[in-house]
């Protein structure tokens, strides 16, 4: 299953280290990563492309989303 996790991180200069550590725990599942800074809004956007089970993607998304400074949502490929 291919899934994408979109993350918005508030105050990235302060909080990115903790989020990056969490993301690195799943580096074996991550096929691509893109980060976009929005300095004017003091937020950053991170997009992760993963290839793994839907339950694992949902668990990672939930773990990131429980951080006070981050919002995370997942989308998945359609089953064909």
PyMOL Python script that loads the backbone (N, CA, C, O; Angstrom):
from pymol import cmd

cmd.read_pdbstr("""\
ATOM      1  N   UNK A   1       0.848  -1.177   0.000  1.00  0.00           N
ATOM      2  CA  UNK A   1       0.000   0.000   0.000  1.00  0.00           C
ATOM      3  C   UNK A   1       0.891   1.238   0.000  1.00  0.00           C
ATOM      4  O   UNK A   1       1.840   1.332   0.779  1.00  0.00           O
ATOM      5  N   UNK A   2       0.580   2.173  -0.870  1.00  0.00           N
ATOM      6  CA  UNK A   2       1.284   3.446  -0.896  1.00  0.00           C
ATOM      7  C   UNK A   2       0.401   4.481  -0.209  1.00  0.00           C
ATOM      8  O   UNK A   2      -0.791   4.595  -0.495  1.00  0.00           O
ATOM      9  N   UNK A   3       1.009   5.227   0.698  1.00  0.00           N
ATOM     10  CA  UNK A   3       0.293   6.273   1.405  1.00  0.00           C
ATOM     11  C   UNK A   3       1.142   7.524   1.503  1.00  0.00           C
ATOM     12  O   UNK A   3       2.367   7.477   1.392  1.00  0.00           O
ATOM     13  N   UNK A   4       0.471   8.636   1.711  1.00  0.00           N
ATOM     14  CA  UNK A   4       1.135   9.927   1.859  1.00  0.00           C
ATOM     15  C   UNK A   4       0.680  10.532   3.183  1.00  0.00           C
ATOM     16  O   UNK A   4      -0.515  10.599   3.471  1.00  0.00           O
ATOM     17  N   UNK A   5       1.642  10.967   3.976  1.00  0.00           N
ATOM     18  CA  UNK A   5       1.336  11.689   5.208  1.00  0.00           C
ATOM     19  C   UNK A   5       1.750  13.134   5.005  1.00  0.00           C
ATOM     20  O   UNK A   5       2.906  13.429   4.700  1.00  0.00           O
ATOM     21  N   UNK A   6       0.785  14.035   5.179  1.00  0.00           N
ATOM     22  CA  UNK A   6       1.050  15.478   5.110  1.00  0.00           C
ATOM     23  C   UNK A   6       1.079  16.020   6.529  1.00  0.00           C
ATOM     24  O   UNK A   6       0.189  15.739   7.331  1.00  0.00           O
ATOM     25  N   UNK A   7       2.109  16.796   6.829  1.00  0.00           N
ATOM     26  CA  UNK A   7       2.319  17.299   8.185  1.00  0.00           C
ATOM     27  C   UNK A   7       2.505  18.807   8.132  1.00  0.00           C
ATOM     28  O   UNK A   7       3.241  19.317   7.288  1.00  0.00           O
ATOM     29  N   UNK A   8       1.836  19.521   9.034  1.00  0.00           N
ATOM     30  CA  UNK A   8       2.103  20.937   9.249  1.00  0.00           C
ATOM     31  C   UNK A   8       2.677  21.065  10.653  1.00  0.00           C
ATOM     32  O   UNK A   8       2.054  20.646  11.629  1.00  0.00           O
ATOM     33  N   UNK A   9       3.862  21.645  10.748  1.00  0.00           N
ATOM     34  CA  UNK A   9       4.545  21.799  12.025  1.00  0.00           C
ATOM     35  C   UNK A   9       4.622  23.281  12.381  1.00  0.00           C
ATOM     36  O   UNK A   9       5.077  24.098  11.581  1.00  0.00           O
ATOM     37  N   UNK A  10       4.175  23.616  13.580  1.00  0.00           N
ATOM     38  CA  UNK A  10       4.238  24.990  14.068  1.00  0.00           C
ATOM     39  C   UNK A  10       5.592  25.235  14.718  1.00  0.00           C
ATOM     40  O   UNK A  10       6.162  24.352  15.358  1.00  0.00           O
ATOM     41  N   UNK A  11       6.096  26.460  14.539  1.00  0.00           N
ATOM     42  CA  UNK A  11       7.380  26.864  15.114  1.00  0.00           C
ATOM     43  C   UNK A  11       8.467  25.817  14.828  1.00  0.00           C
ATOM     44  O   UNK A  11       9.028  25.237  15.757  1.00  0.00           O
ATOM     45  N   UNK A  12       8.760  25.579  13.554  1.00  0.00           N
ATOM     46  CA  UNK A  12       9.683  24.502  13.198  1.00  0.00           C
ATOM     47  C   UNK A  12      11.091  24.638  13.770  1.00  0.00           C
ATOM     48  O   UNK A  12      11.748  23.631  14.035  1.00  0.00           O
ATOM     49  N   UNK A  13      11.559  25.864  13.963  1.00  0.00           N
ATOM     50  CA  UNK A  13      12.910  26.013  14.526  1.00  0.00           C
ATOM     51  C   UNK A  13      12.996  25.390  15.913  1.00  0.00           C
ATOM     52  O   UNK A  13      14.033  24.843  16.288  1.00  0.00           O
ATOM     53  N   UNK A  14      11.926  25.472  16.660  1.00  0.00           N
ATOM     54  CA  UNK A  14      11.893  24.924  18.011  1.00  0.00           C
ATOM     55  C   UNK A  14      11.522  23.437  18.027  1.00  0.00           C
ATOM     56  O   UNK A  14      12.041  22.682  18.850  1.00  0.00           O
ATOM     57  N   UNK A  15      10.635  23.013  17.131  1.00  0.00           N
ATOM     58  CA  UNK A  15      10.023  21.689  17.240  1.00  0.00           C
ATOM     59  C   UNK A  15      10.491  20.661  16.215  1.00  0.00           C
ATOM     60  O   UNK A  15      10.142  19.487  16.335  1.00  0.00           O
ATOM     61  N   UNK A  16      11.263  21.060  15.224  1.00  0.00           N
ATOM     62  CA  UNK A  16      11.616  20.129  14.158  1.00  0.00           C
ATOM     63  C   UNK A  16      12.497  18.975  14.630  1.00  0.00           C
ATOM     64  O   UNK A  16      12.423  17.879  14.074  1.00  0.00           O
ATOM     65  N   UNK A  17      13.319  19.200  15.634  1.00  0.00           N
ATOM     66  CA  UNK A  17      14.212  18.134  16.099  1.00  0.00           C
ATOM     67  C   UNK A  17      13.407  16.938  16.614  1.00  0.00           C
ATOM     68  O   UNK A  17      13.708  15.793  16.275  1.00  0.00           O
ATOM     69  N   UNK A  18      12.398  17.201  17.424  1.00  0.00           N
ATOM     70  CA  UNK A  18      11.578  16.118  17.966  1.00  0.00           C
ATOM     71  C   UNK A  18      10.813  15.399  16.854  1.00  0.00           C
ATOM     72  O   UNK A  18      10.735  14.171  16.851  1.00  0.00           O
ATOM     73  N   UNK A  19      10.255  16.151  15.918  1.00  0.00           N
ATOM     74  CA  UNK A  19       9.527  15.534  14.810  1.00  0.00           C
ATOM     75  C   UNK A  19      10.470  14.736  13.917  1.00  0.00           C
ATOM     76  O   UNK A  19      10.137  13.619  13.520  1.00  0.00           O
ATOM     77  N   UNK A  20      11.633  15.283  13.595  1.00  0.00           N
ATOM     78  CA  UNK A  20      12.590  14.563  12.749  1.00  0.00           C
ATOM     79  C   UNK A  20      13.056  13.266  13.395  1.00  0.00           C
ATOM     80  O   UNK A  20      13.263  12.272  12.700  1.00  0.00           O
ATOM     81  N   UNK A  21      13.223  13.263  14.702  1.00  0.00           N
ATOM     82  CA  UNK A  21      13.601  12.031  15.396  1.00  0.00           C
ATOM     83  C   UNK A  21      12.512  10.973  15.245  1.00  0.00           C
ATOM     84  O   UNK A  21      12.795   9.800  15.000  1.00  0.00           O
ATOM     85  N   UNK A  22      11.263  11.407  15.396  1.00  0.00           N
ATOM     86  CA  UNK A  22      10.151  10.480  15.248  1.00  0.00           C
ATOM     87  C   UNK A  22      10.080   9.934  13.821  1.00  0.00           C
ATOM     88  O   UNK A  22       9.887   8.734  13.622  1.00  0.00           O
ATOM     89  N   UNK A  23      10.235  10.812  12.836  1.00  0.00           N
ATOM     90  CA  UNK A  23      10.195  10.385  11.440  1.00  0.00           C
ATOM     91  C   UNK A  23      11.340   9.421  11.130  1.00  0.00           C
ATOM     92  O   UNK A  23      11.148   8.461  10.384  1.00  0.00           O
ATOM     93  N   UNK A  24      12.514   9.658  11.682  1.00  0.00           N
ATOM     94  CA  UNK A  24      13.671   8.795  11.391  1.00  0.00           C
ATOM     95  C   UNK A  24      13.473   7.377  11.913  1.00  0.00           C
ATOM     96  O   UNK A  24      14.114   6.446  11.426  1.00  0.00           O
ATOM     97  N   UNK A  25      12.597   7.201  12.895  1.00  0.00           N
ATOM     98  CA  UNK A  25      12.298   5.844  13.375  1.00  0.00           C
ATOM     99  C   UNK A  25      11.646   4.992  12.297  1.00  0.00           C
ATOM    100  O   UNK A  25      11.662   3.764  12.387  1.00  0.00           O
ATOM    101  N   UNK A  26      11.075   5.626  11.279  1.00  0.00           N
ATOM    102  CA  UNK A  26      10.369   4.921  10.209  1.00  0.00           C
ATOM    103  C   UNK A  26      11.063   5.070   8.861  1.00  0.00           C
ATOM    104  O   UNK A  26      10.436   4.889   7.817  1.00  0.00           O
ATOM    105  N   UNK A  27      12.351   5.400   8.873  1.00  0.00           N
ATOM    106  CA  UNK A  27      13.061   5.668   7.618  1.00  0.00           C
ATOM    107  C   UNK A  27      13.056   4.477   6.665  1.00  0.00           C
ATOM    108  O   UNK A  27      13.148   4.661   5.451  1.00  0.00           O
ATOM    109  N   UNK A  28      12.951   3.264   7.193  1.00  0.00           N
ATOM    110  CA  UNK A  28      12.939   2.080   6.339  1.00  0.00           C
ATOM    111  C   UNK A  28      11.632   1.957   5.546  1.00  0.00           C
ATOM    112  O   UNK A  28      11.567   1.179   4.594  1.00  0.00           O
ATOM    113  N   UNK A  29      10.602   2.704   5.918  1.00  0.00           N
ATOM    114  CA  UNK A  29       9.315   2.676   5.226  1.00  0.00           C
ATOM    115  C   UNK A  29       9.119   3.870   4.302  1.00  0.00           C
ATOM    116  O   UNK A  29       8.246   3.845   3.434  1.00  0.00           O
ATOM    117  N   UNK A  30       9.922   4.915   4.479  1.00  0.00           N
ATOM    118  CA  UNK A  30       9.748   6.175   3.751  1.00  0.00           C
ATOM    119  C   UNK A  30      10.478   6.111   2.414  1.00  0.00           C
ATOM    120  O   UNK A  30      11.687   5.884   2.355  1.00  0.00           O
ATOM    121  N   UNK A  31       9.715   6.315   1.344  1.00  0.00           N
ATOM    122  CA  UNK A  31      10.283   6.290  -0.007  1.00  0.00           C
ATOM    123  C   UNK A  31      10.684   7.681  -0.481  1.00  0.00           C
ATOM    124  O   UNK A  31      11.595   7.821  -1.297  1.00  0.00           O
ATOM    125  N   UNK A  32      10.004   8.717   0.031  1.00  0.00           N
ATOM    126  CA  UNK A  32      10.331  10.091  -0.353  1.00  0.00           C
ATOM    127  C   UNK A  32       9.888  11.030   0.761  1.00  0.00           C
ATOM    128  O   UNK A  32       8.963  10.737   1.518  1.00  0.00           O
ATOM    129  N   UNK A  33      10.573  12.166   0.841  1.00  0.00           N
ATOM    130  CA  UNK A  33      10.252  13.180   1.842  1.00  0.00           C
ATOM    131  C   UNK A  33      10.500  14.544   1.219  1.00  0.00           C
ATOM    132  O   UNK A  33      11.507  14.766   0.547  1.00  0.00           O
ATOM    133  N   UNK A  34       9.550  15.464   1.459  1.00  0.00           N
ATOM    134  CA  UNK A  34       9.710  16.824   0.974  1.00  0.00           C
ATOM    135  C   UNK A  34       9.342  17.770   2.114  1.00  0.00           C
ATOM    136  O   UNK A  34       8.323  17.587   2.780  1.00  0.00           O
ATOM    137  N   UNK A  35      10.164  18.763   2.327  1.00  0.00           N
ATOM    138  CA  UNK A  35       9.891  19.770   3.343  1.00  0.00           C
ATOM    139  C   UNK A  35       9.851  21.152   2.725  1.00  0.00           C
ATOM    140  O   UNK A  35      10.700  21.501   1.905  1.00  0.00           O
ATOM    141  N   UNK A  36       8.858  21.939   3.122  1.00  0.00           N
ATOM    142  CA  UNK A  36       8.693  23.287   2.592  1.00  0.00           C
ATOM    143  C   UNK A  36       8.564  24.251   3.768  1.00  0.00           C
ATOM    144  O   UNK A  36       7.612  24.147   4.541  1.00  0.00           O
ATOM    145  N   UNK A  37       9.500  25.186   3.919  1.00  0.00           N
ATOM    146  CA  UNK A  37       9.377  26.164   4.996  1.00  0.00           C
ATOM    147  C   UNK A  37       8.438  27.306   4.601  1.00  0.00           C
ATOM    148  O   UNK A  37       8.467  27.782   3.466  1.00  0.00           O
ATOM    149  N   UNK A  38       7.625  27.728   5.530  1.00  0.00           N
ATOM    150  CA  UNK A  38       6.781  28.913   5.376  1.00  0.00           C
ATOM    151  C   UNK A  38       7.156  29.866   6.497  1.00  0.00           C
ATOM    152  O   UNK A  38       6.436  30.003   7.486  1.00  0.00           O
ATOM    153  N   UNK A  39       8.296  30.520   6.325  1.00  0.00           N
ATOM    154  CA  UNK A  39       8.848  31.380   7.369  1.00  0.00           C
ATOM    155  C   UNK A  39       7.914  32.521   7.761  1.00  0.00           C
ATOM    156  O   UNK A  39       7.864  32.901   8.931  1.00  0.00           O
ATOM    157  N   UNK A  40       7.177  33.068   6.804  1.00  0.00           N
ATOM    158  CA  UNK A  40       6.276  34.178   7.113  1.00  0.00           C
ATOM    159  C   UNK A  40       5.170  33.772   8.079  1.00  0.00           C
ATOM    160  O   UNK A  40       4.664  34.603   8.833  1.00  0.00           O
ATOM    161  N   UNK A  41       4.796  32.495   8.056  1.00  0.00           N
ATOM    162  CA  UNK A  41       3.728  31.991   8.924  1.00  0.00           C
ATOM    163  C   UNK A  41       4.276  31.207  10.116  1.00  0.00           C
ATOM    164  O   UNK A  41       3.500  30.724  10.941  1.00  0.00           O
ATOM    165  N   UNK A  42       5.583  31.076  10.219  1.00  0.00           N
ATOM    166  CA  UNK A  42       6.250  30.308  11.270  1.00  0.00           C
ATOM    167  C   UNK A  42       5.747  28.866  11.321  1.00  0.00           C
ATOM    168  O   UNK A  42       5.527  28.312  12.399  1.00  0.00           O
ATOM    169  N   UNK A  43       5.570  28.268  10.147  1.00  0.00           N
ATOM    170  CA  UNK A  43       5.201  26.855  10.045  1.00  0.00           C
ATOM    171  C   UNK A  43       6.050  26.210   8.961  1.00  0.00           C
ATOM    172  O   UNK A  43       6.693  26.890   8.160  1.00  0.00           O
ATOM    173  N   UNK A  44       6.037  24.903   8.954  1.00  0.00           N
ATOM    174  CA  UNK A  44       6.668  24.134   7.899  1.00  0.00           C
ATOM    175  C   UNK A  44       5.711  23.042   7.457  1.00  0.00           C
ATOM    176  O   UNK A  44       4.868  22.589   8.231  1.00  0.00           O
ATOM    177  N   UNK A  45       5.847  22.625   6.216  1.00  0.00           N
ATOM    178  CA  UNK A  45       5.040  21.541   5.674  1.00  0.00           C
ATOM    179  C   UNK A  45       5.982  20.414   5.291  1.00  0.00           C
ATOM    180  O   UNK A  45       6.986  20.630   4.613  1.00  0.00           O
ATOM    181  N   UNK A  46       5.651  19.216   5.730  1.00  0.00           N
ATOM    182  CA  UNK A  46       6.439  18.028   5.394  1.00  0.00           C
ATOM    183  C   UNK A  46       5.503  17.007   4.763  1.00  0.00           C
ATOM    184  O   UNK A  46       4.406  16.762   5.264  1.00  0.00           O
ATOM    185  N   UNK A  47       5.945  16.420   3.666  1.00  0.00           N
ATOM    186  CA  UNK A  47       5.176  15.382   2.993  1.00  0.00           C
ATOM    187  C   UNK A  47       6.029  14.121   2.953  1.00  0.00           C
ATOM    188  O   UNK A  47       7.172  14.144   2.497  1.00  0.00           O
ATOM    189  N   UNK A  48       5.459  13.022   3.437  1.00  0.00           N
ATOM    190  CA  UNK A  48       6.139  11.730   3.440  1.00  0.00           C
ATOM    191  C   UNK A  48       5.397  10.764   2.525  1.00  0.00           C
ATOM    192  O   UNK A  48       4.170  10.684   2.582  1.00  0.00           O
ATOM    193  N   UNK A  49       6.111  10.040   1.695  1.00  0.00           N
ATOM    194  CA  UNK A  49       5.535   8.970   0.884  1.00  0.00           C
ATOM    195  C   UNK A  49       6.050   7.664   1.467  1.00  0.00           C
ATOM    196  O   UNK A  49       7.258   7.449   1.570  1.00  0.00           O
ATOM    197  N   UNK A  50       5.115   6.792   1.848  1.00  0.00           N
ATOM    198  CA  UNK A  50       5.479   5.532   2.483  1.00  0.00           C
ATOM    199  C   UNK A  50       4.909   4.360   1.700  1.00  0.00           C
ATOM    200  O   UNK A  50       3.890   4.488   1.022  1.00  0.00           O
ATOM    201  N   UNK A  51       5.570   3.229   1.801  1.00  0.00           N
ATOM    202  CA  UNK A  51       5.056   1.986   1.229  1.00  0.00           C
ATOM    203  C   UNK A  51       5.052   0.941   2.334  1.00  0.00           C
ATOM    204  O   UNK A  51       6.087   0.366   2.673  1.00  0.00           O
ATOM    205  N   UNK A  52       3.866   0.706   2.889  1.00  0.00           N
ATOM    206  CA  UNK A  52       3.706  -0.250   3.977  1.00  0.00           C
ATOM    207  C   UNK A  52       2.222  -0.508   4.200  1.00  0.00           C
ATOM    208  O   UNK A  52       1.388  -0.043   3.423  1.00  0.00           O
ATOM    209  N   UNK A  53       1.899  -1.219   5.216  1.00  0.00           N
ATOM    210  CA  UNK A  53       0.523  -1.559   5.557  1.00  0.00           C
ATOM    211  C   UNK A  53      -0.258  -0.310   5.980  1.00  0.00           C
ATOM    212  O   UNK A  53       0.303   0.592   6.601  1.00  0.00           O
ATOM    213  N   UNK A  54      -1.533  -0.260   5.647  1.00  0.00           N
ATOM    214  CA  UNK A  54      -2.370   0.883   5.980  1.00  0.00           C
ATOM    215  C   UNK A  54      -2.424   1.127   7.484  1.00  0.00           C
ATOM    216  O   UNK A  54      -2.472   2.278   7.919  1.00  0.00           O
ATOM    217  N   UNK A  55      -2.418   0.072   8.275  1.00  0.00           N
ATOM    218  CA  UNK A  55      -2.461   0.231   9.732  1.00  0.00           C
ATOM    219  C   UNK A  55      -1.206   0.905  10.277  1.00  0.00           C
ATOM    220  O   UNK A  55      -1.275   1.672  11.237  1.00  0.00           O
ATOM    221  N   UNK A  56      -0.072   0.621   9.671  1.00  0.00           N
ATOM    222  CA  UNK A  56       1.181   1.252  10.100  1.00  0.00           C
ATOM    223  C   UNK A  56       1.179   2.727   9.731  1.00  0.00           C
ATOM    224  O   UNK A  56       1.599   3.564  10.529  1.00  0.00           O
ATOM    225  N   UNK A  57       0.711   3.057   8.532  1.00  0.00           N
ATOM    226  CA  UNK A  57       0.628   4.459   8.126  1.00  0.00           C
ATOM    227  C   UNK A  57      -0.307   5.222   9.060  1.00  0.00           C
ATOM    228  O   UNK A  57       0.003   6.338   9.476  1.00  0.00           O
ATOM    229  N   UNK A  58      -1.440   4.628   9.385  1.00  0.00           N
ATOM    230  CA  UNK A  58      -2.372   5.274  10.310  1.00  0.00           C
ATOM    231  C   UNK A  58      -1.756   5.455  11.696  1.00  0.00           C
ATOM    232  O   UNK A  58      -1.976   6.481  12.341  1.00  0.00           O
ATOM    233  N   UNK A  59      -0.995   4.479  12.155  1.00  0.00           N
ATOM    234  CA  UNK A  59      -0.350   4.583  13.467  1.00  0.00           C
ATOM    235  C   UNK A  59       0.690   5.705  13.485  1.00  0.00           C
ATOM    236  O   UNK A  59       0.769   6.463  14.452  1.00  0.00           O
ATOM    237  N   UNK A  60       1.480   5.813  12.426  1.00  0.00           N
ATOM    238  CA  UNK A  60       2.482   6.883  12.336  1.00  0.00           C
ATOM    239  C   UNK A  60       1.787   8.239  12.297  1.00  0.00           C
ATOM    240  O   UNK A  60       2.202   9.175  12.981  1.00  0.00           O
ATOM    241  N   UNK A  61       0.730   8.343  11.497  1.00  0.00           N
ATOM    242  CA  UNK A  61      -0.015   9.593  11.394  1.00  0.00           C
ATOM    243  C   UNK A  61      -0.591   9.997  12.749  1.00  0.00           C
ATOM    244  O   UNK A  61      -0.524  11.165  13.134  1.00  0.00           O
ATOM    245  N   UNK A  62      -1.151   9.042  13.463  1.00  0.00           N
ATOM    246  CA  UNK A  62      -1.707   9.324  14.783  1.00  0.00           C
ATOM    247  C   UNK A  62      -0.656   9.762  15.778  1.00  0.00           C
ATOM    248  O   UNK A  62      -0.878  10.676  16.572  1.00  0.00           O
ATOM    249  N   UNK A  63       0.485   9.110  15.731  1.00  0.00           N
ATOM    250  CA  UNK A  63       1.576   9.464  16.646  1.00  0.00           C
ATOM    251  C   UNK A  63       2.055  10.892  16.397  1.00  0.00           C
ATOM    252  O   UNK A  63       2.282  11.646  17.343  1.00  0.00           O
ATOM    253  N   UNK A  64       2.207  11.259  15.136  1.00  0.00           N
ATOM    254  CA  UNK A  64       2.628  12.622  14.797  1.00  0.00           C
ATOM    255  C   UNK A  64       1.525  13.618  15.169  1.00  0.00           C
ATOM    256  O   UNK A  64       1.809  14.688  15.707  1.00  0.00           O
ATOM    257  N   UNK A  65       0.286  13.270  14.885  1.00  0.00           N
ATOM    258  CA  UNK A  65      -0.831  14.156  15.160  1.00  0.00           C
ATOM    259  C   UNK A  65      -1.058  14.434  16.635  1.00  0.00           C
ATOM    260  O   UNK A  65      -1.661  15.447  16.988  1.00  0.00           O
ATOM    261  N   UNK A  66      -0.586  13.552  17.497  1.00  0.00           N
ATOM    262  CA  UNK A  66      -0.720  13.769  18.939  1.00  0.00           C
ATOM    263  C   UNK A  66       0.290  14.775  19.496  1.00  0.00           C
ATOM    264  O   UNK A  66       0.162  15.220  20.636  1.00  0.00           O
ATOM    265  N   UNK A  67       1.283  15.128  18.698  1.00  0.00           N
ATOM    266  CA  UNK A  67       2.215  16.166  19.121  1.00  0.00           C
ATOM    267  C   UNK A  67       1.474  17.502  19.162  1.00  0.00           C
ATOM    268  O   UNK A  67       0.690  17.799  18.260  1.00  0.00           O
ATOM    269  N   UNK A  68       1.707  18.298  20.180  1.00  0.00           N
ATOM    270  CA  UNK A  68       0.984  19.565  20.342  1.00  0.00           C
ATOM    271  C   UNK A  68       1.277  20.554  19.227  1.00  0.00           C
ATOM    272  O   UNK A  68       0.472  21.447  18.964  1.00  0.00           O
ATOM    273  N   UNK A  69       2.403  20.408  18.576  1.00  0.00           N
ATOM    274  CA  UNK A  69       2.833  21.392  17.582  1.00  0.00           C
ATOM    275  C   UNK A  69       2.679  20.910  16.144  1.00  0.00           C
ATOM    276  O   UNK A  69       3.169  21.563  15.223  1.00  0.00           O
ATOM    277  N   UNK A  70       2.008  19.781  15.934  1.00  0.00           N
ATOM    278  CA  UNK A  70       1.917  19.228  14.581  1.00  0.00           C
ATOM    279  C   UNK A  70       0.495  18.756  14.271  1.00  0.00           C
ATOM    280  O   UNK A  70      -0.247  18.318  15.151  1.00  0.00           O
ATOM    281  N   UNK A  71       0.148  18.862  12.993  1.00  0.00           N
ATOM    282  CA  UNK A  71      -1.097  18.306  12.470  1.00  0.00           C
ATOM    283  C   UNK A  71      -0.697  17.353  11.358  1.00  0.00           C
ATOM    284  O   UNK A  71       0.173  17.676  10.548  1.00  0.00           O
ATOM    285  N   UNK A  72      -1.322  16.179  11.307  1.00  0.00           N
ATOM    286  CA  UNK A  72      -0.965  15.195  10.293  1.00  0.00           C
ATOM    287  C   UNK A  72      -2.221  14.523   9.738  1.00  0.00           C
ATOM    288  O   UNK A  72      -3.161  14.224  10.474  1.00  0.00           O
ATOM    289  N   UNK A  73      -2.213  14.299   8.445  1.00  0.00           N
ATOM    290  CA  UNK A  73      -3.303  13.607   7.741  1.00  0.00           C
ATOM    291  C   UNK A  73      -2.695  12.634   6.743  1.00  0.00           C
ATOM    292  O   UNK A  73      -1.634  12.891   6.175  1.00  0.00           O
ATOM    293  N   UNK A  74      -3.378  11.516   6.537  1.00  0.00           N
ATOM    294  CA  UNK A  74      -2.895  10.505   5.588  1.00  0.00           C
ATOM    295  C   UNK A  74      -3.901  10.284   4.480  1.00  0.00           C
ATOM    296  O   UNK A  74      -5.111  10.371   4.690  1.00  0.00           O
ATOM    297  N   UNK A  75      -3.379   9.995   3.284  1.00  0.00           N
ATOM    298  CA  UNK A  75      -4.209   9.547   2.168  1.00  0.00           C
ATOM    299  C   UNK A  75      -3.549   8.295   1.596  1.00  0.00           C
ATOM    300  O   UNK A  75      -2.350   8.073   1.764  1.00  0.00           O
ATOM    301  N   UNK A  76      -4.358   7.483   0.916  1.00  0.00           N
ATOM    302  CA  UNK A  76      -3.883   6.191   0.439  1.00  0.00           C
ATOM    303  C   UNK A  76      -4.256   5.976  -1.020  1.00  0.00           C
ATOM    304  O   UNK A  76      -5.190   6.582  -1.544  1.00  0.00           O
ATOM    305  N   UNK A  77      -3.490   5.087  -1.660  1.00  0.00           N
ATOM    306  CA  UNK A  77      -3.821   4.710  -3.021  1.00  0.00           C
ATOM    307  C   UNK A  77      -5.155   3.965  -3.017  1.00  0.00           C
ATOM    308  O   UNK A  77      -5.499   3.317  -2.028  1.00  0.00           O
ATOM    309  N   UNK A  78      -5.900   4.053  -4.104  1.00  0.00           N
ATOM    310  CA  UNK A  78      -7.137   3.313  -4.217  1.00  0.00           C
ATOM    311  C   UNK A  78      -6.815   1.848  -4.460  1.00  0.00           C
ATOM    312  O   UNK A  78      -5.859   1.518  -5.162  1.00  0.00           O
ATOM    313  N   UNK A  79      -7.616   0.984  -3.878  1.00  0.00           N
ATOM    314  CA  UNK A  79      -7.460  -0.440  -4.150  1.00  0.00           C
ATOM    315  C   UNK A  79      -8.019  -0.746  -5.530  1.00  0.00           C
ATOM    316  O   UNK A  79      -9.179  -0.455  -5.822  1.00  0.00           O
ATOM    317  N   UNK A  80      -7.195  -1.326  -6.363  1.00  0.00           N
ATOM    318  CA  UNK A  80      -7.617  -1.630  -7.739  1.00  0.00           C
ATOM    319  C   UNK A  80      -7.789  -3.116  -7.887  1.00  0.00           C
ATOM    320  O   UNK A  80      -8.140  -3.593  -8.966  1.00  0.00           O
TER     321      UNK A  80
END
""", "prot")
cmd.dss("prot")
cmd.show_as("cartoon", "prot")
cmd.util.cbc("prot")
cmd.orient("prot")
